[in-house]
Amino acid sequence: MDWLLALLLGYALGSIPFGLLLTRAAGKGDIRQIGSGSIGATNVLRTGHKGLAAATVLLDASKGAVAVLLAVRFLPGAEGLAAVAAVAGHCFPVWLKFHGGKGFATAAGICLVLAWPAFLVCAAIWAFMVASLRISSVASMTSVAAAPVAAWLFGLPGVVAALVAVAAIVLVRHRANIGRLIAGTEPRVGSSRK
């Protein structure tokens, strides 16, 4: 029963579409109609409103962190399931016909709670990749893939399986980005791709 509750808790929190809600509240329309069609912060940034994008990052990360923290408090031992479900909820929200965001910010919030030393390593990797390449998807995929490796190296084997599952979901959601990277058409940070 704890496992089921953890899955439901994580999915419910993860499926809150903050990017969509914030852009609508700010009068920016439906974020799904521009750029990649995603509800995440990178696409919100394409509205030209950095404040909304920053708020989206913080809220999307927070919902992942809160899901894990609640599981730790009330459903100990099931926090890994809550983490995976939160990312799944963000990426495949039932309210939006299972078309959500890419899951990176939510994954970051989860990593912060489950394995903060690994989070610091991944944050450094992300910052370096963004600064050097200015391609958000590459930075996101590289750092999320590094998370379970970093957790293992820091002696946190109990969270590795959850971080592997989270990375798999995030990478699957980036499959269109991978195709554009291969084609050389992936937009860089700050572009306004229509």
N, C-alpha and C positions, 0 to 999 in steps of 0.2 A: 504493500500500500504506500509506503514511503517513496518508493521509486516512481509510482504512478503520480503521486502528488508533486514530486520534484519535476517530472516531465511537464505536467500541467502548469505548474507555477512558472517554470522557465519559459515555456512557450507563450503563456499569457503576457508576461512582462516583455519578452522579446518582440512580440508582434505589435506593440504600440508603435505606429508609424510617425515618429516625431518629425522627421524631415517634411513629410506631407502636411502634417498639422501646422507646423510653424510657417511654412511658405504660404499656405492658405490663409492663416491668420494675419500674415503680413501683406496680403493682397497681391502675392506673386503668382497666383493661379495654381494649377496642378503641376507639381514638379515632375510627374510622370510623362508630361507632354514635351519635355525638352531634353536635350543631351542624350544620356544613355537610357532615360526612362526610369532610372533607379530612384529610390527615396532616400538615399544616403547623402552624407555631407559633401562628397565630391560633386555630386550633381546639383546639390543646393548651391554650391559655390558658383555654379554656372548662371545663377540668377543675378550675379554681381553683388550679392549681399553677404559680405564676409561674416557679419555678426550672426546671421541665421545659420551659416555653415558651421561656425564655431559652437553655437548652441546645439545644433544637431549632433555634432561629435560628442559633446559632453553628455547629452541626454541618452544617446544610443549606447555610449560606454557605461553610463550609470545604470541603465536597465539590466545590462549583463552582470555588472557588479552586484547590484541589489538582489538579483535572482540567486546568485551564488551565496551571498551573505545570509539571505533568508533560509536557504537550504542548510547552511552550516549551523544556523541557530535552531531551526525547528525540525530539520530532516537530516541529521548528521549521517554521513556516509553516502548520501545521494547528491552531494553538491556537483559532482561531475556530470550527472544526468541533467541537473538543472542548467548547467553551463551549456551543454550541447543543445538542449531544448531552446534556450534563449536565443542562440545564434540561428537555429532552425526557424524559430518564430519570426525573427527579423527578416530572414531571407525568404521565407514562404508563409507570410501572414494570411490566415484564412479570410480576414476582412477585405483583403485586396486581391482576392482570387489567386493567392499563393505567389504573387509577384511583388517582392519587397526589395530590400537593399542587398548590398554585397557582403555585409556582415563583419567588416573589419573593425569598426569602432566598438561594436558589441563584443567582439572577440578580445579586443584590447582591455575592456573593462573586466572581462572574465579572467584574463591572464593576470591582471593586476591583483586580483583577490586570491586566485589559486596559487600563483607563483610569482610574487613581486620581483624577485631577482631576475627571472626570465623576462618579465615585462620590461625592466630597465634595459636589458640587452636588446630586446626587440624594438624598443623605442629608439635606441641609438641607431640600429640598422635602418629603421624606417626614415629617420631624419637624414641619415647619410644618403640613402637612395633618392629621396625627394630632392635634396640639395644638388646632387650630382647629375641625376637624369631628368628630374622634373616630370616624372610619369608616376602618377599616384598608384595605378594598378600594380606596377612592378614593385614599388615600395611596400604596398600592402601584402602582396603575395609572398615576397621574400621574408618579411618579418613574421608573418603568421606561420609560415613553414618552419621558421627557426625556433618558434616558441617551444614545441615539445622537445627539441634537441637541447635547448638551453635549460629547460626544466630538468631533464635527465642529467645534464652535466653539473647542475647545482644540487644534485642529490634529492630530487623530488619525484621519485618514480610513481608515486600515487596519483599524480595529476597528468602524467604523460598521455595515457589513453584518451582522456577527455580532450586534451589539447590537439592530439592527432585527429580526432573526430571533428573538432571545431575547424582545424586547418583544412580538412577535406571538404567541408561544406563551403568554406570561403573560396577555396580554389575552384570548386565546381561552379560557383556563382560568377567567377571571373572568366569563364570559358570564352565568352565573346571578346573580352579584353585580350585574351591570349591570341585569338584569331586576328585581331587588329594589330597586335604587336608583330605577329608574323608578316602581316601585309604592310607594315610600316605606316599604319593610319591611326594608331592610338594617340589621342589628344594629350597634350601636356598640361600640367597644372596651370590654371589661369586662363585656359582657352575657353571659348564660348561656343563649343560645338552645338549646332542646332539639331 
